[in-house]
Each structure stands twice: as C-alpha cells, then as structure tokens.
C-alpha cells in the first residue's frame, strides 16, 4: 500500500503545538521520552502502541488520554515501532 504524497489534515513543525494538538485529541504524535514522560504521568496524553521507537533519542507514540483506545491508532503505533530503525550503538 502506498500513501498519498501529502496526507490530509493539519500539520505543524512546532513540537509543542503537536504535543498539545495530540493531547486535545487531534491525532497521534511521536513524543521524545524525556519531554513527554511527565505529561504521561499526569494523564495527558497517553502512550499508545507496543513500545518506544528507538532512534538517537527515544520516542513514544502519543494520543489523547481521555479517549478509549482506537484500534487504528494502536495498529499505526505498533507499525511505527516495528518499522523504526534499530537504535544506534556507539
């Protein structure tokens, strides 16, 4: 399956806006663990998927905390984790 060149919907390159939009229920986002762990502990947003995406800096897939788990979001988050590059070891 191929995706369209440009997916529909809002986009931003402002990290704080992306995390806030996710917390407000506007999709999912990748959040740097060191920046979103406290927000998750406070119940805003929640982690979805099977794990943490490991890159040079680990990410968590995030979604709105007050929304029941959505199977499509869970599937996407799992796909991201599964297909993320292996962590780099020095």
DSSP file (Angstrom, degrees, kcal/mol; ACC not computed):
  #  RESIDUE AA STRUCTURE BP1 BP2  ACC     N-H-->O    O-->H-N    N-H-->O    O-->H-N    TCO  KAPPA ALPHA  PHI   PSI    X-CA   Y-CA   Z-CA
    1    1 A X              0   0    0      0, 0.0     2,-0.3     0, 0.0     0, 0.0   0.000 360.0 360.0 360.0 132.4    0.0    0.0    0.0
    2    2 A X        -     0   0    0      0, 0.0     2,-0.2     0, 0.0     3,-0.1  -0.824 360.0-133.7-106.9 149.5    1.3    3.4   -0.9
    3    3 A X        -     0   0    0     -2,-0.3     4,-0.0     1,-0.1     0, 0.0  -0.661  31.5 -94.7 -97.1 156.3    0.3    6.6    0.9
    4    4 A X        -     0   0    0     -2,-0.2     3,-0.2     1,-0.1    -1,-0.1  -0.280  37.9-110.3 -62.2 156.7   -0.6    9.8   -0.9
    5    5 A X  S    S+     0   0    0      1,-0.3     2,-0.5    -3,-0.1    -1,-0.1   0.903 108.6  22.9 -55.3 -42.9    2.2   12.3   -1.4
    6    6 A X  S    S-     0   0    0      0, 0.0    -1,-0.3     0, 0.0     2,-0.1  -0.966  84.6-139.0-130.8 115.5    0.6   14.6    1.2
    7    7 A X        -     0   0    0     -2,-0.5    -4,-0.0    -3,-0.2    -2,-0.0  -0.404  27.6-108.2 -72.0 148.0   -1.7   13.3    3.7
    8    8 A X  S    S+     0   0    0     -2,-0.1     2,-0.1     3,-0.0    -1,-0.1  -0.284  73.8  55.3 -71.5 161.6   -4.9   15.3    4.5
    9    9 A X  S    S-     0   0    0      2,-0.0     2,-0.0    -2,-0.0    -2,-0.0  -0.289  90.7 -40.0 107.0 170.5   -5.2   17.1    7.8
   10   10 A X        -     0   0    0     -2,-0.1     2,-0.3    16,-0.0     0, 0.0  -0.311  53.0-175.3 -69.6 152.5   -3.4   19.7    9.8
   11   11 A X        +     0   0    0     -2,-0.0     2,-0.3     0, 0.0    -2,-0.0  -0.979   5.1 178.9-144.0 156.3    0.4   19.6   10.2
   12   12 A X        -     0   0    0     -2,-0.3    -2,-0.0     1,-0.0     0, 0.0  -0.991  29.4-153.3-153.5 152.3    2.9   21.6   12.1
   13   13 A X  S    S+     0   0    0     -2,-0.3     2,-0.8     5,-0.0    -1,-0.0   0.171  72.3 102.8-110.3  15.4    6.7   21.7   12.6
   14   14 A X     >  -     0   0    0      1,-0.2     4,-2.1     2,-0.0     3,-0.4  -0.877  61.3-156.7 -99.2 108.1    6.2   23.3   16.1
   15   15 A X  H  > S+     0   0    0     -2,-0.8     4,-2.4     1,-0.3     5,-0.2   0.869  89.9  51.2 -55.8 -44.5    6.8   20.4   18.6
   16   16 A X  H  > S+     0   0    0      1,-0.2     4,-2.2     2,-0.2    -1,-0.3   0.877 110.4  50.1 -64.7 -36.1    4.9   22.0   21.5
   17   17 A X  H  > S+     0   0    0     -3,-0.4     4,-2.8     2,-0.2    -1,-0.2   0.880 109.4  52.0 -66.6 -37.8    1.9   22.6   19.2
   18   18 A X  H  X S+     0   0    0     -4,-2.1     4,-2.2     2,-0.2    -2,-0.2   0.936 111.2  45.6 -64.7 -46.7    2.0   19.0   18.0
   19   19 A X  H  X S+     0   0    0     -4,-2.4     4,-2.4     2,-0.2    -2,-0.2   0.914 114.7  49.0 -63.6 -41.8    2.0   17.6   21.5
   20   20 A X  H  X S+     0   0    0     -4,-2.2     4,-1.9    -5,-0.2    -2,-0.2   0.918 110.1  50.8 -63.8 -43.3   -0.8   20.0   22.5
   21   21 A X  H  <>S+     0   0    0     -4,-2.8     5,-2.8     2,-0.2    -1,-0.2   0.900 111.0  49.1 -61.2 -40.4   -2.9   19.0   19.5
   22   22 A X  H ><5S+     0   0    0     -4,-2.2     3,-1.8     1,-0.2     5,-0.2   0.929 109.3  51.4 -64.1 -45.0   -2.4   15.3   20.4
   23   23 A X  H 3<5S+     0   0    0     -4,-2.4    43,-0.3     1,-0.3    -1,-0.2   0.832 107.7  54.5 -60.2 -32.1   -3.4   16.0   24.0
   24   24 A X  T 3<5S-     0   0    0     -4,-1.9    -1,-0.3    -5,-0.2    -2,-0.2   0.415 126.3-101.8 -83.0   1.4   -6.5   17.8   22.6
   25   25 A X  T < 5S+     0   0    0     -3,-1.8     2,-0.4     2,-0.2    -3,-0.2   0.708  79.3 134.3  90.4  21.3   -7.5   14.7   20.6
   26   26 A X  S   <S-     0   0    0     -5,-2.8     2,-0.3    -6,-0.1    -4,-0.1  -0.311  75.3 -71.0-100.9  50.1   -6.3   15.8   17.1
   27   27 A X        -     0   0    0     -2,-0.4    37,-0.4    -5,-0.2     2,-0.3  -0.699  68.1 -53.6 108.9-156.4   -4.5   12.6   16.1
   28   28 A X        -     0   0    0     -2,-0.3     2,-0.3    35,-0.1    35,-0.2  -0.826  44.4-173.1-123.6 163.5   -1.3   10.9   17.3
   29   29 A X  E     -A   62   0A   0     33,-1.5    33,-3.1    -2,-0.3     2,-0.6  -0.973  29.5-113.2-149.0 160.3    2.3   12.2   17.6
   30   30 A X  E     -A   61   0A   0     -2,-0.3     2,-0.4    31,-0.2    31,-0.2  -0.896  37.4-165.8 -94.7 126.8    5.8   10.9   18.3
   31   31 A X  E     -A   60   0A   0     29,-3.4    29,-2.5    -2,-0.6     2,-0.2  -0.949  25.0-115.1-118.3 132.5    7.0   12.4   21.6
   32   32 A X  E >>  -A   59   0A   0     -2,-0.4     4,-2.0    27,-0.2     3,-1.7  -0.465  26.7-133.0 -62.9 128.4   10.5   12.5   22.9
   33   33 A X  H 3> S+     0   0    0     25,-2.2     4,-2.0     1,-0.3     5,-0.2   0.887 103.9  53.8 -52.0 -46.7   10.5   10.4   26.0
   34   34 A X  H 34 S+     0   0    0     24,-0.3    -1,-0.3     1,-0.2     4,-0.2   0.700 115.5  40.6 -67.2 -17.0   12.5   12.9   28.1
   35   35 A X  H <4 S+     0   0    0     -3,-1.7     4,-0.3     2,-0.1    -1,-0.2   0.700 122.5  35.5-100.5 -23.6    9.9   15.6   27.2
   36   36 A X  H  X S+     0   0    0     -4,-2.0     4,-2.5    -3,-0.2     5,-0.2   0.550  88.5  89.5-110.0  -8.5    6.6   13.7   27.5
   37   37 A X  H  X S+     0   0    0     -4,-2.0     4,-2.3    -5,-0.3     5,-0.1   0.904  92.3  47.3 -56.7 -43.0    7.2   11.3   30.3
   38   38 A X  H  > S+     0   0    0      2,-0.2     4,-1.5     1,-0.2    -1,-0.2   0.900 110.8  51.7 -66.4 -40.5    5.9   13.8   32.9
   39   39 A X  H  4>S+     0   0    0     -4,-0.3     5,-2.6     1,-0.2     4,-0.3   0.909 110.7  48.6 -61.2 -41.6    2.9   14.7   30.8
   40   40 A X  H ><5S+     0   0    0     -4,-2.5     3,-1.6     1,-0.2    -2,-0.2   0.908 107.9  54.2 -64.9 -41.8    2.0   11.0   30.5
   41   41 A X  H 3<5S+     0   0    0     -4,-2.3    -1,-0.2     1,-0.3    -2,-0.2   0.818 107.5  52.1 -60.9 -30.3    2.5   10.6   34.3
   42   42 A X  T 3<5S-     0   0    0     -4,-1.5    -1,-0.3     2,-0.3    -2,-0.2   0.486 122.5-108.2 -83.7  -4.2   -0.1   13.4   34.7
   43   43 A X  T < 5S+     0   0    0     -3,-1.6     2,-0.4    -4,-0.3    -3,-0.2   0.672  77.4 129.0  86.1  17.2   -2.5   11.6   32.4
   44   44 A X  S   <S-     0   0    0     -5,-2.6    -2,-0.3     1,-0.2    -1,-0.2  -0.974  76.1  -4.0-134.8 123.9   -2.2   13.9   29.5
   45   45 A X  S    S-     0   0    0     -2,-0.4     2,-0.3    18,-0.4    -2,-0.2   0.727  80.4-137.9 -69.9-160.7   -1.6   12.4   26.8
   46   46 A X  E     -B   63   0A   0     17,-3.0    17,-2.1    -3,-0.1     2,-0.3  -0.929  18.4-109.1-126.1 156.2   -1.2    8.6   27.0
   47   47 A X  E     -B   62   0A   0     -2,-0.3     2,-0.3    15,-0.2    15,-0.2  -0.606  34.9-168.3 -79.5 140.7    1.3    6.3   25.3
   48   48 A X  E     +B   61   0A   0     13,-2.6    13,-0.5    -2,-0.3     3,-0.3  -0.850  40.8  36.7-121.8 163.6   -0.1    4.0   22.6
   49   49 A X  E    S-     0   0A   0     -2,-0.3    29,-0.1     1,-0.2    26,-0.1  -0.222  96.1 -60.4  89.7-178.7    1.5    1.1   20.8
   50   50 A X  E    S-     0   0A   0     24,-0.2     2,-0.3    -2,-0.1    -1,-0.2   0.495  98.1 -41.2 -87.3  -5.6    3.7   -1.7   21.8
   51   51 A X  E    S-     0   0A   0     -3,-0.3    10,-0.5    26,-0.1     2,-0.4  -0.971  76.0 -43.0 174.6-161.1    6.8    0.3   22.9
   52   52 A X  E     -B   60   0A   0     -2,-0.3     2,-0.6     8,-0.1     8,-0.2  -0.839  46.8-124.7-103.2 135.2    9.2    3.1   22.4
   53   53 A X  E     -B   59   0A   0      6,-1.7     6,-2.9    -2,-0.4     2,-0.6  -0.703  29.9-145.5 -78.5 120.9   10.6    4.0   19.0
   54   54 A X        +     0   0    0     -2,-0.6     2,-0.2     4,-0.2     4,-0.1  -0.807  40.4 131.7 -98.0 119.2   14.4    3.9   19.4
   55   55 A X  S    S-     0   0    0     -2,-0.6     3,-0.2    32,-0.1    33,-0.1  -0.522  83.5 -57.2-133.0-155.6   16.4    6.4   17.4
   56   56 A X  S    S+     0   0    0      1,-0.3     2,-0.4    -2,-0.2    -2,-0.0   0.857 140.4  27.6 -58.8 -32.1   19.2    8.6   18.6
   57   57 A X  S    S-     0   0    0     -4,-0.0    -1,-0.3   -24,-0.0    -4,-0.0  -0.993  99.9-118.1-128.6 122.8   16.6    9.9   21.0
   58   58 A X        -     0   0    0     -2,-0.4   -25,-2.2    -3,-0.2   -24,-0.3  -0.294  30.0-160.7 -65.5 144.0   13.8    7.5   22.0
   59   59 A X  E     -AB  32  53A   0     -6,-2.9    -6,-1.7   -27,-0.3     2,-0.4  -0.827   9.1-149.9-117.7 156.7   10.2    8.5   21.2
   60   60 A X  E     -AB  31  52A   0    -29,-2.5   -29,-3.4    -2,-0.3     2,-0.5  -0.968  23.3-122.9-118.9 143.6    6.8    7.4   22.4
   61   61 A X  E     -AB  30  48A   0    -10,-0.5   -13,-2.6   -13,-0.5     2,-0.3  -0.772  39.0-162.6 -82.5 130.5    3.7    7.3   20.3
   62   62 A X  E     +AB  29  47A   0    -33,-3.1   -33,-1.5    -2,-0.5     2,-0.3  -0.835  19.6 166.3-119.8 150.8    1.1    9.5   22.0
   63   63 A X  E     - B   0  46A   0    -17,-2.1   -17,-3.0    -2,-0.3   -18,-0.4  -0.935  51.8 -59.9-149.4 173.0   -2.6   10.1   21.8
   64   64 A X    >   -     0   0    0    -37,-0.4     3,-0.9    -2,-0.3   -41,-0.1  -0.319  41.6-144.9 -59.1 132.3   -5.3   11.8   23.9
   65   65 A X  T 3  S+     0   0    0      1,-0.2    -1,-0.1   -42,-0.2   -21,-0.1   0.801  93.8  54.2 -71.4 -30.5   -5.5   10.3   27.4
   66   66 A X  T 3  S+     0   0    0    -43,-0.3     2,-0.4     2,-0.1    -1,-0.2   0.395  90.0  91.8 -90.1   4.9   -9.3   10.6   27.8
   67   67 A X  S <  S-     0   0    0     -3,-0.9     3,-0.1     1,-0.0    -4,-0.0  -0.816  83.2-112.1-100.7 137.5  -10.1    8.7   24.6
   68   68 A X        -     0   0    0     -2,-0.4    -4,-0.1     1,-0.1    -2,-0.1  -0.337  53.1 -81.1 -60.9 147.2  -10.7    5.0   24.6
   69   69 A X        -     0   0    0      1,-0.1     2,-0.5    -4,-0.1    -1,-0.1  -0.270  44.7-145.3 -54.8 131.8   -8.0    3.1   22.7
   70   70 A X     >  -     0   0    0      1,-0.1     4,-2.7    -3,-0.1     5,-0.2  -0.888   6.1-142.8-100.6 123.7   -8.7    3.2   19.0
   71   71 A X  H  > S+     0   0    0     -2,-0.5     4,-2.3     1,-0.2     5,-0.1   0.833 101.8  53.2 -56.9 -33.4   -7.7    0.0   17.1
   72   72 A X  H  > S+     0   0    0      2,-0.2     4,-2.4     1,-0.2    -1,-0.2   0.923 110.8  45.9 -67.9 -43.1   -6.5    2.1   14.1
   73   73 A X  H  > S+     0   0    0     -3,-0.2     4,-2.8     2,-0.2     5,-0.2   0.918 113.1  50.3 -64.7 -43.2   -4.3    4.2   16.3
   74   74 A X  H  X S+     0   0    0     -4,-2.7     4,-2.3     1,-0.2   -24,-0.2   0.903 111.3  48.9 -61.4 -41.8   -2.9    1.2   18.1
   75   75 A X  H  X S+     0   0    0     -4,-2.3     4,-2.2    -5,-0.2    -2,-0.2   0.919 112.3  47.7 -64.7 -44.3   -2.2   -0.5   14.8
   76   76 A X  H  X S+     0   0    0     -4,-2.4     4,-2.6     2,-0.2    -2,-0.2   0.932 112.1  49.4 -62.5 -45.9   -0.4    2.6   13.4
   77   77 A X  H  X S+     0   0    0     -4,-2.8     4,-2.3     1,-0.2    -2,-0.2   0.913 111.6  48.9 -61.3 -42.6    1.7    3.0   16.6
   78   78 A X  H  X S+     0   0    0     -4,-2.3     4,-2.6    -5,-0.2    -1,-0.2   0.893 110.3  51.6 -63.4 -38.9    2.7   -0.7   16.5
   79   79 A X  H  X S+     0   0    0     -4,-2.2     4,-2.4     2,-0.2    -2,-0.2   0.921 108.8  50.7 -63.6 -43.4    3.7   -0.3   12.8
   80   80 A X  H  X S+     0   0    0     -4,-2.6     4,-1.0     1,-0.2    -2,-0.2   0.943 112.7  45.7 -59.4 -47.8    5.8    2.7   13.6
   81   81 A X  H  < S+     0   0    0     -4,-2.3     3,-0.5     1,-0.2    -1,-0.2   0.916 113.9  49.4 -61.5 -43.7    7.6    0.8   16.4
   82   82 A X  H  < S+     0   0    0     -4,-2.6    -1,-0.2     1,-0.2    -2,-0.2   0.856 118.0  38.5 -64.1 -36.9    8.1   -2.3   14.3
   83   83 A X  H  < S+     0   0    0     -4,-2.4    -1,-0.2    -5,-0.2    -2,-0.2   0.420  87.1 115.1 -99.6   0.4    9.5   -0.4   11.3
   84   84 A X  S  < S-     0   0    0     -4,-1.0     3,-0.1    -3,-0.5   -29,-0.1  -0.387  77.6 -96.4 -67.3 148.7   11.6    2.2   13.2
   85   85 A X        -     0   0    0      1,-0.1   -31,-0.2    -2,-0.1    -1,-0.1  -0.305  45.7 -96.6 -63.5 150.2   15.3    1.9   12.6
   86   86 A X        -     0   0    0      1,-0.1    -1,-0.1    -3,-0.1   -33,-0.0  -0.324  51.6 -90.4 -62.7 149.3   17.3   -0.1   15.1
   87   87 A X        -     0   0    0      1,-0.1     2,-0.4    -3,-0.1    -1,-0.1  -0.301  40.6-117.0 -62.9 147.4   19.0    2.1   17.8
   88   88 A X        -     0   0    0     -3,-0.1     2,-0.5   -33,-0.1    -1,-0.1  -0.720  28.3-161.8 -85.8 131.5   22.5    3.2   17.0
   89   89 A X              0   0    0     -2,-0.4   -33,-0.0     1,-0.1     0, 0.0  -0.943 360.0 360.0-114.6 135.0   25.1    1.9   19.4
   90   90 A X              0   0    0     -2,-0.5    -1,-0.1     0, 0.0    -2,-0.0   0.442 360.0 360.0 -98.4 360.0   28.5    3.6   19.6
